[in-house]
Amino acid sequence: MTAKNFINKVSNSRKDFIEEFFGLLKRKKIKFCVIGGLAVNVYAEPVVSLDVDVAVVSEKIDDLTELLKKKFKVKTFEHSVNIAADYSDVRIQIQTDKRYQEYIKSARVKRVLGYGVPVAKIEDVLKGKIWVYGDKTRRPSKRQKDLADIMRLLEAEPSLISLLPESLQRKIKKL
């Protein structure tokens, strides 16, 4: 079974929603990169997730959102555009926080669930995880997952610990 077959089976997808989304970005020549937990999976021991987080070049977000509305369910929030399809349990989130824009420039194409797509570099993925872990407005369960993702990245690349704030370094060293 291929990685694409696996994720489509796990997500109850009758069509390849991820391929459709990435294909649209590529056809429209919209620069983007994978971030979040799926990007962590590229660099560390993977875990199954139905979430696909991406950063899209900011000047294309509005046009892209209008295109997506013609084909998918789209909900716009303060820091994200969430996309869903009736035929898949996959959840795609375009993160609109401006801090992610710099990630797109240094992203490199890697294999993600069988798709060749730009992925944020490991240092940027870690930086993003530190940001969201530090967001006290997020649900505790989400923050715990973010901490686990930080730990997975550090296990894969221990030298990254120097990028963590000292308080988080101390917390991790106690674990």
C-alpha positions as CSV (number, residue, x, y, z in Angstrom):
1,M,0.0,0.0,0.0
2,T,1.4,3.4,-0.9
3,A,1.4,6.4,1.4
4,K,-1.3,8.1,-0.6
5,N,-3.5,4.9,-0.5
6,F,-2.9,4.8,3.3
7,I,-3.9,8.3,4.0
8,N,-6.9,8.1,1.7
9,K,-8.1,4.9,3.4
10,V,-7.5,6.3,7.0
11,S,-9.4,9.5,6.1
12,N,-12.3,7.7,4.4
13,S,-11.6,9.6,1.2
14,R,-13.5,8.6,-1.8
15,K,-11.3,11.0,-3.9
16,D,-7.8,12.3,-3.3
17,F,-8.6,15.6,-1.6
18,I,-4.9,16.3,-0.7
19,E,-3.9,15.8,-4.4
20,E,-6.7,18.1,-5.5
21,F,-5.6,20.8,-3.1
22,F,-1.8,20.6,-3.9
23,G,-2.6,20.3,-7.6
24,L,-4.6,23.5,-7.5
25,L,-1.8,25.4,-5.8
26,K,0.7,24.0,-8.3
27,R,-1.5,24.8,-11.4
28,K,-2.1,28.3,-10.2
29,K,1.7,28.7,-9.4
30,I,0.9,29.7,-5.8
31,K,4.0,29.4,-3.6
32,F,3.3,27.4,-0.4
33,C,4.9,25.0,2.1
34,V,3.7,22.3,4.5
35,I,4.1,23.3,8.2
36,G,2.7,21.9,11.4
37,G,2.5,18.2,12.4
38,L,2.7,16.9,8.9
39,A,6.0,18.7,8.5
40,V,7.2,17.3,11.8
41,N,6.5,13.8,10.2
42,V,9.0,14.6,7.5
43,Y,11.8,15.1,10.0
44,A,10.8,12.7,12.8
45,E,9.1,9.4,13.5
46,P,5.7,9.9,11.8
47,V,2.3,9.8,13.5
48,V,-1.0,9.6,11.7
49,S,-2.9,12.9,11.4
50,L,-5.8,14.0,9.3
51,D,-4.6,17.7,9.5
52,V,-2.7,19.3,6.7
53,D,-1.3,22.7,7.7
54,V,0.2,24.9,5.0
55,A,1.5,28.5,4.6
56,V,0.6,30.2,1.4
57,V,2.2,33.3,0.0
58,S,0.0,36.0,1.6
59,E,-0.8,38.1,-1.6
60,K,-2.5,35.0,-3.1
61,I,-4.7,34.1,-0.1
62,D,-7.8,36.0,-1.1
63,D,-7.8,34.8,-4.7
64,L,-7.1,31.3,-3.5
65,T,-9.9,31.4,-1.0
66,E,-12.4,32.4,-3.7
67,L,-11.1,29.5,-6.0
68,L,-11.4,27.0,-3.1
69,K,-15.0,28.1,-2.3
70,K,-16.1,27.0,-5.8
71,K,-15.0,23.4,-5.1
72,F,-14.8,22.9,-1.3
73,K,-16.2,24.0,2.0
74,V,-14.3,27.0,3.2
75,K,-14.4,28.7,6.6
76,T,-12.3,31.8,7.3
77,F,-11.0,32.5,10.8
78,E,-8.7,35.2,12.2
79,H,-5.5,33.2,11.6
80,S,-6.5,30.5,9.2
81,V,-8.6,29.4,6.2
82,N,-10.0,25.9,6.8
83,I,-10.9,23.7,3.8
84,A,-12.9,20.5,3.9
85,A,-14.5,18.2,1.3
86,D,-17.7,16.1,1.7
87,Y,-15.8,13.0,0.5
88,S,-12.8,13.1,3.0
89,D,-12.1,13.4,6.7
90,V,-8.9,15.3,5.9
91,R,-8.8,18.9,7.3
92,I,-6.7,21.4,5.4
93,Q,-5.7,24.6,7.2
94,I,-4.0,27.5,5.5
95,Q,-2.3,29.4,8.3
96,T,-2.5,33.1,7.6
97,D,-0.3,34.3,10.5
98,K,2.4,36.5,8.8
99,R,5.2,34.8,10.8
100,Y,4.9,31.8,8.5
101,Q,5.6,33.8,5.3
102,E,9.4,33.5,5.7
103,Y,9.1,29.7,5.8
104,I,7.9,29.6,2.2
105,K,11.2,31.1,0.8
106,S,13.5,28.5,2.4
107,A,11.2,25.4,2.0
108,R,12.4,22.4,0.0
109,V,10.5,19.8,-1.9
110,K,10.2,16.6,0.2
111,R,7.9,13.5,0.2
112,V,4.8,14.1,2.3
113,L,2.3,11.2,2.4
114,G,3.6,10.3,-1.1
115,Y,3.3,13.8,-2.5
116,G,6.3,15.8,-3.5
117,V,5.6,19.2,-2.0
118,P,7.6,22.1,-0.4
119,V,8.1,21.6,3.3
120,A,9.4,24.2,5.8
121,K,12.9,23.5,7.0
122,I,13.2,21.7,10.3
123,E,14.2,24.9,12.2
124,D,11.1,26.7,11.0
125,V,8.9,23.8,11.8
126,L,10.3,23.8,15.4
127,K,9.9,27.6,15.6
128,G,6.2,27.3,14.6
129,K,5.6,24.6,17.1
130,I,7.2,26.7,19.8
131,W,4.8,29.6,18.9
132,V,1.7,27.5,19.0
133,Y,2.8,25.7,22.2
134,G,3.2,29.1,23.9
135,D,-0.3,30.2,22.9
136,K,-2.2,29.9,26.2
137,T,-5.6,30.4,24.3
138,R,-5.2,27.0,22.6
139,R,-6.8,23.9,24.1
140,P,-4.6,22.1,26.6
141,S,-4.8,18.9,24.5
142,K,-3.5,20.8,21.4
143,R,-0.7,22.3,23.4
144,Q,0.3,18.9,24.7
145,K,0.4,17.6,21.1
146,D,2.6,20.6,20.2
147,L,5.0,19.7,23.0
148,A,5.1,16.1,21.8
149,D,5.9,17.4,18.3
150,I,8.7,19.6,19.7
151,M,10.1,16.5,21.5
152,R,9.9,14.4,18.3
153,L,11.9,17.1,16.5
154,L,14.5,17.2,19.3
155,E,14.8,13.4,19.2
156,A,15.5,13.6,15.5
157,E,17.9,16.5,15.8
158,P,19.1,17.1,19.4
159,S,21.1,20.2,18.5
160,L,17.8,22.1,17.9
161,I,17.4,22.4,21.7
162,S,19.4,25.6,21.5
163,L,16.5,27.2,19.6
164,L,14.1,26.7,22.5
165,P,13.4,29.4,25.1
166,E,15.2,28.6,28.3
167,S,12.0,27.9,30.2
168,L,11.0,25.2,27.7
169,Q,14.6,23.8,27.6
170,R,14.3,23.3,31.4
171,K,10.9,21.7,31.1
172,I,12.1,19.3,28.5
173,K,15.2,18.4,30.4
174,K,13.1,17.4,33.4
175,L,11.1,14.9,31.3
